Amino acid sequence: MIRGRLITLEGGDGAGKTSQLGLIRSLIRARGVSLLETREPGGTPLSEAIREWVLSGGADPPDPVAELLLVFAARRQHWVRRIEPALESGTWVLCDRFVDSTYAYQGSGRGLPWGWIETLEHWVLGPHGRPDLTLYFDTPVDQALARVRERGHLNRIEREAPDWHEHVRAGYRARLEEDPDRFIRVDAGLAREQVQAALEDALVRRFDTWQGNAPAPVGSGPG
């Protein structure tokens, strides 16, 4: 059995990820592979309940460290219940947000050390938690927040000040610089049709590369 591919979508609030989901889905399915679509925080009943606390805060919003731990608690449940079993079965996984969001939001946004996040990442996801491809939708903060306001009700994260969202964007860009081969940067500040055309071209080229370099069968390796 060939292990599935993990593709993640990243970007600040209002970056335009959701509007391109249909295109990404159709390009993956055109490859003749099964596909699981999911999101973070979320993806399982427990993880969705944690998502509600993280985004709303209720009467007792989490402090930054508690927020970080909640995000990883949701991620662990999501990983062991849905993502890892799907990948092991050969299914591709398309996940709206993953670990890079934590580095950007809880790391750069909340000011928590990236070393803490890295430790939790290795502990929670183990050796196979690195995405095969990350699509980073990069949008100027003022443009992205204008889109968010058009949607109406804002959650706890979306209500943060523009300067805070600038820190989040800087965090994403730092992640891209650290691992450029994994990322495709999408200029999501362009018109939707332009974004779609550029995204389709980049994905087709990446998928064609994968066809000639398929991942090893599950369980294969030295020894």
VOGU-3710 file (C-alpha; in Angstrom, 3 decimals, decimal comma):
1> mirgrlitle> 0,000/0,000/0,000  1,376/3,419/-1,029  1,018/5,985/1,740  -1,277/8,901/0,948  -0,204/12,515/0,606  -0,900/15,199/3,228  -1,680/18,603/1,703  -2,338/21,534/4,012  -3,853/24,955/3,381  -2,478/27,886/5,352
11> ggdgagktsq> -2,939/31,624/5,574  -4,246/34,374/7,798  -7,894/35,021/8,441  -9,546/36,241/5,247  -6,749/34,907/3,045  -9,175/33,240/0,625  -8,356/29,573/1,205  -11,981/28,436/1,279  -12,825/29,961/-2,087  -10,231/27,730/-3,796
21> lglirslira> -11,166/24,446/-2,090  -13,305/23,277/-5,004  -10,460/23,674/-7,477  -7,949/21,898/-5,237  -10,397/19,070/-4,600  -11,068/18,541/-8,299  -7,357/18,539/-9,202  -6,612/15,910/-6,566  -9,513/13,679/-7,554  -8,488/13,939/-11,200
31> rgvslletre> -5,428/11,929/-10,146  -7,682/8,989/-9,356  -6,959/8,936/-5,622  -9,350/8,869/-2,685  -9,506/12,081/-0,682  -10,296/13,066/2,902  -11,097/16,737/3,509  -10,799/18,025/7,047  -9,794/21,052/9,104  -7,974/22,217/12,228
41> pggtplseai> -8,755/22,792/14,946  -11,423/20,170/14,408  -11,985/17,027/12,405  -13,374/14,840/15,208  -16,167/15,487/17,751  -13,677/16,165/20,544  -11,477/18,334/18,335  -14,486/20,335/17,125  -15,503/20,982/20,744  -11,990/22,268/21,461
51> rewvlsggad> -12,215/24,442/18,333  -15,294/26,122/19,767  -13,437/27,007/22,975  -10,380/28,283/21,121  -12,362/30,514/18,751  -15,045/31,761/21,130  -13,342/31,574/24,517  -16,738/31,714/26,210  -16,709/33,322/29,616  -13,228/31,991/30,348
61> ppdpvaelll> -10,958/32,460/27,304  -7,684/30,489/27,436  -4,413/32,242/28,112  -1,736/31,800/25,387  -0,174/28,669/26,875  -3,567/27,062/27,500  -4,556/27,954/23,946  -1,413/26,259/22,612  -2,090/23,096/24,601  -5,738/23,022/23,518
71> vfaarrqhwv> -4,727/23,288/19,866  -2,345/20,360/20,224  -4,867/18,299/22,179  -7,293/18,741/19,291  -4,535/17,938/16,814  -3,557/14,704/18,554  -7,120/13,398/18,500  -7,492/14,440/14,874  -4,199/12,804/13,896  -4,783/9,419/15,495
81> rriepalesg> -8,481/9,157/14,669  -8,592/10,448/11,100  -5,463/11,758/9,400  -2,915/9,026/10,104  -5,338/6,126/9,384  -6,328/7,786/6,089  -2,706/8,257/5,013  -1,869/4,662/5,955  -4,749/3,441/3,791  -3,445/5,352/0,752
91> twvlcdrfvd> -5,964/8,190/0,999  -4,802/11,723/0,345  -5,693/14,254/3,046  -6,530/17,893/2,381  -6,453/19,776/5,681  -7,505/23,395/6,163  -4,793/24,520/8,607  -2,246/22,349/10,360  0,954/22,818/12,366  2,152/25,921/10,482
101> styayqgsgr> -0,911/27,767/11,815  0,280/27,073/15,345  3,719/28,515/14,652  2,108/31,593/13,080  -0,778/32,185/15,505  0,353/30,897/18,883  4,055/31,393/18,138  4,394/34,688/16,286  0,947/36,003/17,226  0,902/35,123/20,933
111> glpwgwietl> 4,666/35,393/21,350  5,258/31,815/22,523  8,659/30,213/21,842  8,805/28,227/18,618  10,867/25,628/20,467  7,841/24,785/22,609  5,764/24,266/19,494  8,435/22,140/17,852  8,605/19,877/20,916  4,829/19,443/20,979
121> ehwvlgphgr> 4,785/18,830/17,231  7,227/15,921/17,485  5,502/14,524/20,552  1,964/14,711/19,154  2,573/13,786/15,488  5,607/11,537/15,642  7,954/11,045/12,686  5,360/11,192/9,882  3,537/14,442/10,652  5,241/16,685/8,112
131> pdltlyfdtp> 2,922/17,685/5,235  3,944/16,699/1,719  2,782/20,084/0,438  1,592/23,302/2,047  -0,323/25,927/0,075  0,235/29,286/1,734  -2,328/31,912/0,757  -0,537/35,207/1,343  -2,715/38,323/1,523  -2,017/41,869/2,805
141> vdqalarvre> -3,524/42,124/6,280  -5,737/45,120/5,546  -7,243/43,353/2,533  -7,733/40,095/4,441  -9,395/41,773/7,418  -11,723/43,683/5,094  -12,884/40,311/3,732  -13,405/39,032/7,269  -15,535/42,047/8,202  -17,720/41,464/5,144
151> rghlnriere> -18,638/38,027/6,505  -20,221/39,548/9,594  -19,655/37,951/13,013  -15,996/37,853/14,041  -14,550/35,183/16,318  -12,039/35,827/19,111  -9,027/35,432/16,823  -10,425/37,583/14,021  -11,067/40,424/16,485  -7,369/40,801/17,245
161> apdwhehvra> -5,731/44,102/16,215  -4,224/44,494/12,724  -0,696/44,600/14,191  -1,309/41,178/15,744  -2,330/39,790/12,359  0,832/41,287/10,867  2,836/39,192/13,338  0,900/36,120/12,203  1,716/36,888/8,573  5,384/37,332/9,461
171> gyrarleedp> 5,299/33,940/11,167  3,969/32,277/8,057  6,631/33,910/5,926  9,323/32,714/8,305  7,992/29,159/8,010  8,104/29,428/4,228  11,709/30,624/4,333  12,680/27,696/6,571  11,129/25,048/4,309  10,676/26,494/0,788
181> drfirvdagl> 10,489/23,142/-0,983  7,368/22,151/0,958  5,491/25,406/0,353  3,738/26,903/-2,621  3,089/30,582/-1,972  -0,163/31,795/-3,514  -0,558/35,563/-4,002  -4,108/35,617/-2,691  -4,377/39,384/-2,909  -5,031/39,089/-6,647
191> areqvqaale> -8,443/38,669/-8,257  -10,028/35,272/-7,619  -9,638/34,172/-11,248  -5,931/35,052/-11,237  -5,401/33,173/-7,987  -7,195/30,151/-9,410  -5,102/30,109/-12,605  -1,797/30,416/-10,735  -2,834/27,797/-8,191  -3,913/25,312/-10,855
201> dalvrrfdtw> -0,636/25,695/-12,749  1,455/25,224/-9,603  -0,511/22,186/-8,406  -0,465/20,411/-11,767  3,301/20,823/-11,975  3,779/19,569/-8,410  1,484/16,572/-8,912  3,266/15,678/-12,149  6,553/15,697/-10,230  5,052/13,366/-7,631
211> qgnapapvgs> 3,968/10,891/-10,286  7,603/10,277/-11,121  8,615/10,155/-7,462  5,920/8,175/-5,642  6,220/7,734/-1,867  7,489/4,415/-0,606  4,960/1,702/0,260  3,762/1,776/3,851  6,116/-0,242/6,034  9,006/-0,149/3,541
221> gpg> 12,450/1,049/4,467  15,890/-0,208/5,418  16,167/-3,310/7,541
//
